[in-house]
Amino acid sequence: MKEIMWLVANSLRSIFLNKRRIFAYVLVPLLGIFISFMAYGNTGPTFINTGIVDLDQTTISQNTSRFISGLNNVKTSKLAESEVKNKIASGALDCAIILEPGFSQAIMDGEKPEVQIVSVKGAQVTTYIKAYLNNYIGNLSSLSTAANGDNTVFNTLYQNYQNSEFKVSTHSLKDTSNNNDMTIQTIGFLLMIMLNSAGGLSELILKEKENRTYFRIMSAPIDGKKYVLSNVIVNMIIMTIQVVVTLTVMTKVFGISAGVPFWEMIGVMMFFSLVSVGLSLVITAFATNSNSAGALQNLIMTPTCLLAGCFWPVEIMPKAAQKIADFLPQRWLLDTISELQKGHTLSSLSLNLVTLLAFALVFFMIAIYKFSRSNNVRSFI
């Protein structure tokens, strides 16, 4: 055990004394947060800047203006009719609502009042306001129908309507979908970095064999099993640091809620860390040198991350690609996090965790078998 700890400490010392490795293993995973933040971070609530031109200047038209001003996510300002074109053209306003002369009288007569909504942005801006405005005018038209053309009765009904004690209170629920999407994309990027980091660390076995460092180590009272085990431990330590740093920066610095308890997320990620180490050892076992190991990493890791949905929702891919994704460990990890965000408990997702563990065990068994049979690296095990 003492020899293993010495190897681990020596490896960690060489990593953290190298600025390039610190950048690659610790800082690069944070790029995923910036990418996801740029993709989803500016999709919060937006306001529709609306100008109101009241050409009717009656109590009903003024109350209608106040109703529009009270809508959520709508900022209103009063302006003259002559200002409409310039404000819309310059982009100062998203739309302008013009209440034509006779607006109130038309409502009292049970007719459809003249309302213009001017916008160059089309339905994506006007639909929201139209829906509420049509509903409001419809309520006033109902009062006119009930008054049956009697202005005195209409005015009484209208005053009662405006002063009604019956109120509807609304509460906005926080939309967590953007945070969940940012989390999934950040984790997807992190998975690729973890795979590449594990591959790079395991590739050191081949590099040290090529530069004869391995044989000098073997001259000490250290055998191949201890050497490989120390490499696995270093891999797990580095990936634990990557996960903790990335999640901490994501939640504490950027304020992105993962929708999953912090330590629960770390625990799930540790299952994938085992998968990463196992796969990296398989690549090392089949590679003849460090160059071929790097080529195999690029051939296996990047395409599988793409197919598994690490960079975009797997649902947008063709059905055939989605079926392939079901056989990839990255897909099972992302699916586990997605289900946890929906409120499922970790115990209810035991199949996902067992599947990840099975991937890791299969990779380790393949690596051990190949190491034991290979003439190039038979001394490792």
Helices and strands as residue ranges (DSSP letters): H 2-16, H 19-22, I 23-27, G 28-30, H 31-40, E 48-54, H 59-69, E 74-78, G 81-83, H 84-90, E 95-99, H 103-108, E 115-118, H 123-147, H 151-162, H 177-210, H 213-218, H 224-248, I 249-253, H 262-286, H 290-308, G 314-316, H 319-325, H 329-341, G 347-349, H 350-373, G 378-380
